[in-house]
Amino acid sequence: MLTAKQAIAFPAHGGGALVDGLKPEKEDIMSPKYRNSAFFNTNLDLMLRRMGVKTVVLAGTQYPNCVRGTANDAMSYDYDTVICTDACSAKTPEVAAANVFDMKNMGIKCISLDEIEKEYK
């Protein structure tokens, strides 16, 4: 059983809430996330495959936890996996840089929003 302190990804504890200023559009699909990886114990892979998605572009906070966990699972499920580096964060710039370095070495593309917009139109 998780304690309130450990239950950071549960809506009842404020985990997974959208940041101020970010609102889904009516056509957006919302999928609850319960652990570090958005794929773990969710139907995200099924939804993406049914929509014919081949590439996932990730943004989020805490490179070493949620971003990296989701990126690793996306890559493991054979998605072209892209991290939007200027839409992710970590506790320190050094932690962010170390995780980007590792993920690039794993074959995960880590690029800026400008690069994403140019490459994935």
N, C-alpha and C positions, 0 to 999 in steps of 0.2 A: 504494500500500500504506500502510495506516495504521500508525503506530507505537503502542506500548503507551500512551504519553501521550495520543494522539489517540483511542484506541479506547474512549472512555468509555461507550459504550452497549452494549458487547459483554459478555455474561455471563462470559466467561473472564477479564475484567478487573474484575469486580465491578459493572460498569455495569448498570443496569436491575434491580438486586436490590431486593426489597421491604424497606421500612424495618422495624425491629424493632416488633413488636406488630401488624403488618398481615399477616394470613394469609387466603388465598382460601378461600371456602366450597367445598364439593364441587361445587355447581352453577355456580360461577363459571367463566368462560371466560378462559383466559390467552392473550394474543397477544404474541409477542416484538416488541420495538421496537428498531430498529437505528440510527436517526438522530433528529434533533430532533423531527420530526413522527411521531406514532404511525401516521399514514396512509402515510408514505413507504415504499415497497417492502414493504408488509405486506398481508394480506388483511382488515384491519379494516373497510374500507368494505363489502366483500362480506358479511362476517359481520353487520354492523349492518343492512344492507338486507334480508338474508334473515330477520332477526328483526323487521323492521318498525319499527326505531328511527327516530324523527324528530328527537329531541333528544339531544345529548350534553352531559354535565356534566363539566367537566374540573377536576382537582386535580393539583398537582405542584410541582416545584421549578424555579426559574429561569424566571421570566416571559419574559425576552427570548429564550430559547432553546426549550426543549421545550414549555412551556405555550403560548407564542405561535405556534410553528410548527404545533402540533397544532390550535390554535383556528383559525388561518387556513385550514388545509386543511379542517377540518370545515365552516367557513363556505363555502368554495369548493365543497364537495360538497353544499351546500344543506341541511345540518343546522342546526336551531335550536341555536346554540352558546352555552353558558353556562359561565362561569368561576366556580368557588366561591372567592371572594377570601380567605376565612379558611382555605383549605386549599392555598394556593399561596405561593410565596416568591420572593425575589430577593436579590441580594447586599446591597442597601441598601433602606430604605423608599422612597427617592427613585426608584430604578430600578423598583421595584414600582409606585409611583404613576404614573410616566410610561407604563409599559406598559399599565396599566389604562385610563388616559386614552386612549391610542391605540386600544386594542381596542374600547372603548365607541364611539369615533368611527367605527369600522369596522362597527358594528352587532352586536358581540358583547356579550351580556349579562354583566356582571360584578357579581355579587351575593353576599351572605353565605349561609352554610349555612341559617340561620333563614329567609331569604327563599326559598331553593330549596325547603325543606321545605313552606312555605306555598303556593308557586306550582305545584309539580310533584308533588302527592300522587297 
